[in-house]
Amino acid sequence: MLFVMNVLPPPSRVAMLLGEAESHRALHHPYLKALSEGTLPDPLGALRRFTAEYAVYTKSFQNYLLLCMSKLEAQEHRSILLENLCEESGMVEEDELAQLAQMGIQPEWVQGVPHPEMFAHFRKAIGADDVRDTGEIAQDWKELFIAQLTQAGPAEALGALGLGTESIVKHFYRPLIQAIRNHTDLSRRDYVFFELHAELDDEHGELMLNIASELMEADPANCGAMRRGMNKALGLRSLFCDRMLDMELNS
């Protein structure tokens, strides 16, 4: 199997890894399905508890980007992640604003609004600010992910943040968007954080996949390192869902 991988052209290796990521349990988890369908004992409360937990993980996303940037050797590769970092601070390109406007998302909802601030708005709107004794599950996820990126080489770090995070986040967020629509009365502006990432992170993911392809072309052994990084990142996301589901069903 490894021999077959190494003789395929780089785009095919990247596509194969991306397909593997998209089929991972983390993106088809029974917890996400239960949130979306409202089959947990307290659907709205479950969304609030998810939000309070996820805030702990997502508020450090800029740190994850910086860690991955520090691993990359080529300036042009670091510049791509720097562009992503700027968008996390609220900078949206004009063509992306036009794309969002066609979906009914107004520019003032997102332009100049840092993503942590956008998530904080959602957290307040859904009532998660009042949730107590939460954060431990996502804190473990955050710390383990930071440790992974800190210890990883360039290819493994890119596999974790690119293939295992940015390229798949739309699949993780879409069940959440459906759950919010089904079980809350929030406006689209209230949960635009999720729609923004579900619709625009394709470009970020594609740019990281281009870096991945170049690294694999330079050294086919990087494919294995990327797969390790990707699967570790997805495994941590799946573990988070396992623990959240157990909390909802057994607390």
C-alpha positions in Angstrom: 0.0 0.0 0.0 2.8 2.4 0.9 4.6 1.6 -2.4 1.4 2.4 -4.4 1.1 5.7 -2.6 4.7 6.7 -3.4 4.4 6.2 -7.1 1.2 8.2 -7.5 1.6 11.9 -8.5 1.4 14.3 -5.6 -2.1 15.6 -6.3 -3.4 12.0 -6.1 -1.7 11.4 -2.8 -3.2 14.6 -1.4 -6.6 13.6 -2.7 -6.3 10.2 -1.2 -5.5 11.6 2.2 -8.3 14.2 2.0 -10.7 11.4 1.1 -9.5 9.4 4.1 -10.0 12.5 6.3 -13.5 13.1 5.1 -14.5 9.5 5.9 -13.1 9.7 9.5 -15.4 9.0 12.4 -14.8 12.5 13.7 -16.9 13.9 10.9 -19.7 11.3 11.1 -19.9 11.0 14.8 -23.1 10.0 16.5 -22.8 13.1 18.7 -23.0 15.4 15.7 -26.0 13.4 14.3 -27.8 13.6 17.7 -27.2 17.3 17.9 -28.5 17.8 14.4 -31.6 15.6 14.9 -32.4 16.8 18.4 -32.3 13.3 19.9 -30.3 14.1 23.0 -32.2 14.5 26.2 -31.9 18.3 26.2 -31.3 19.5 22.6 -30.9 23.2 23.4 -29.0 22.6 26.6 -26.6 20.3 24.6 -26.0 23.1 22.1 -25.2 25.5 24.9 -22.8 23.0 26.5 -21.1 22.3 23.2 -20.7 26.1 22.7 -19.2 26.6 26.2 -16.7 23.7 25.6 -15.8 24.6 22.0 -15.0 28.2 23.0 -12.0 26.8 24.9 -10.7 25.1 21.8 -11.5 27.6 19.1 -10.2 30.7 21.0 -6.6 29.3 20.5 -6.9 28.8 16.8 -4.5 31.7 16.0 -2.0 29.9 18.3 -2.4 26.8 16.2 -1.7 28.7 13.0 1.4 30.4 14.5 2.8 27.0 15.6 2.3 25.5 12.2 3.8 28.6 10.5 6.9 28.2 12.7 7.5 24.7 11.4 7.4 25.6 7.7 10.7 26.4 6.1 9.6 28.2 2.9 8.6 31.8 3.2 5.9 31.5 0.6 4.3 28.7 2.6 4.4 30.7 5.8 2.8 33.6 3.9 -0.2 31.5 3.0 -0.8 30.7 6.7 -0.2 34.4 7.5 -3.1 35.3 5.1 -5.3 32.8 7.0 -4.2 34.5 10.3 -5.3 37.9 8.9 -8.7 36.6 8.1 -9.0 35.2 11.6 -8.6 38.8 12.7 -11.6 39.9 10.6 -10.1 40.7 7.2 -12.4 39.4 4.4 -11.5 39.8 0.7 -13.9 41.6 -1.6 -14.7 38.5 -3.7 -15.4 36.6 -0.6 -17.8 39.3 0.7 -19.6 39.1 -2.7 -19.9 35.3 -2.3 -21.3 35.7 1.2 -23.7 38.4 0.1 -25.1 36.0 -2.5 -25.9 33.6 0.4 -27.6 36.4 2.4 -24.7 37.1 4.7 -24.2 40.8 5.1 -20.7 42.3 4.9 -21.0 44.1 8.2 -21.6 40.9 10.0 -18.1 39.7 9.2 -15.9 42.4 7.8 -13.6 43.7 10.5 -15.0 41.4 13.1 -12.3 39.1 14.7 -13.4 35.5 14.7 -13.1 35.1 18.5 -15.4 38.1 18.8 -17.8 36.5 16.4 -17.9 33.3 18.4 -18.3 35.2 21.6 -21.4 36.8 20.1 -22.8 33.4 19.2 -22.0 32.1 22.7 -23.9 35.0 24.3 -26.9 34.7 21.9 -27.4 31.0 22.5 -27.1 31.5 26.3 -23.9 29.5 26.8 -22.4 32.3 29.0 -24.6 31.0 31.8 -23.3 27.4 31.5 -21.2 26.5 34.5 -18.5 23.9 35.2 -17.5 23.4 31.6 -14.4 23.6 29.6 -12.4 20.6 30.9 -13.2 18.4 27.8 -12.1 21.0 25.3 -9.2 22.1 27.5 -7.8 18.6 27.2 -8.3 18.7 23.4 -6.6 22.1 23.1 -3.6 21.1 25.2 -3.1 17.8 23.3 -3.4 19.6 19.9 -0.8 22.2 21.0 1.5 19.5 22.2 1.1 17.7 18.8 1.9 20.8 16.8 4.8 21.7 19.1 6.5 18.3 18.7 5.6 17.8 15.0 7.9 18.4 12.0 6.7 20.5 9.0 4.8 17.8 7.2 3.1 16.4 10.3 2.1 19.9 11.5 0.6 20.7 8.1 -1.2 17.4 8.0 -2.7 18.2 11.4 -3.8 21.8 10.7 -4.4 21.5 7.0 -5.8 18.0 6.2 -7.0 17.3 9.7 -8.5 20.6 10.6 -9.0 23.4 7.9 -9.9 21.1 5.0 -12.6 19.2 7.0 -14.1 21.9 9.3 -17.0 22.5 6.9 -18.1 18.9 7.5 -17.9 19.3 11.2 -19.9 22.6 11.2 -22.7 21.7 8.9 -24.5 19.4 11.4 -24.1 22.1 14.0 -25.6 24.7 11.7 -28.6 22.4 11.1 -28.9 21.9 14.9 -28.9 25.6 15.5 -31.6 26.1 12.8 -33.7 23.2 14.1 -33.5 23.8 17.9 -33.0 27.6 18.4 -34.6 30.8 17.3 -31.2 32.5 16.6 -30.8 34.8 13.6 -28.3 34.0 10.9 -26.2 36.9 12.2 -26.0 35.2 15.6 -24.5 32.0 14.1 -22.6 33.5 11.2 -19.3 32.2 12.7 -20.2 28.7 11.5 -21.6 29.6 8.1 -18.5 31.8 7.4 -16.1 28.9 8.1 -18.3 26.3 6.4 -18.4 28.3 3.2 -15.0 30.1 3.0 -12.6 27.6 4.6 -12.5 25.7 1.3 -10.1 28.3 0.0 -7.9 28.1 3.1 -8.0 24.3 2.8 -7.1 24.4 -0.9 -4.1 26.6 -0.2 -2.8 24.2 2.5 -3.4 21.3 0.2 -1.2 23.1 -2.4 1.6 23.3 0.3 1.1 19.6 1.1 1.4 18.7 -2.6 4.7 20.6 -2.9 6.1 19.0 0.3 5.2 15.6 -1.0 6.8 16.3 -4.4 10.0 17.4 -2.6 10.0 14.2 -0.5 7.4 11.4 -0.9 8.1 10.4 2.7 6.2 13.5 3.8 3.0 11.7 2.8 3.3 9.4 5.8 4.1 12.3 8.2 1.1 14.2 6.9 -1.1 11.2 7.4 0.1 10.8 11.0 -0.6 14.5 11.7 -4.0 14.3 10.1 -5.1 11.2 11.9 -3.9 12.5 15.3 -5.8 15.7 14.8 -9.0 13.9 13.8 -8.5 11.4 16.6 -8.5 14.3 19.1 -11.7 15.7 17.5 -13.4 12.3 17.7 -12.4 11.9 21.3 -13.9 15.3 22.1 -17.2 14.1 20.5 -17.0 10.8 22.5 -16.7 12.7 25.8 -19.4 15.2 24.9 -21.8 12.4 24.0 -21.1 10.5 27.2 -21.7 13.7 29.2 -25.0 14.3 27.5 -26.2 10.7 27.9 -24.8 9.9 31.4 -24.4 13.1 33.4 
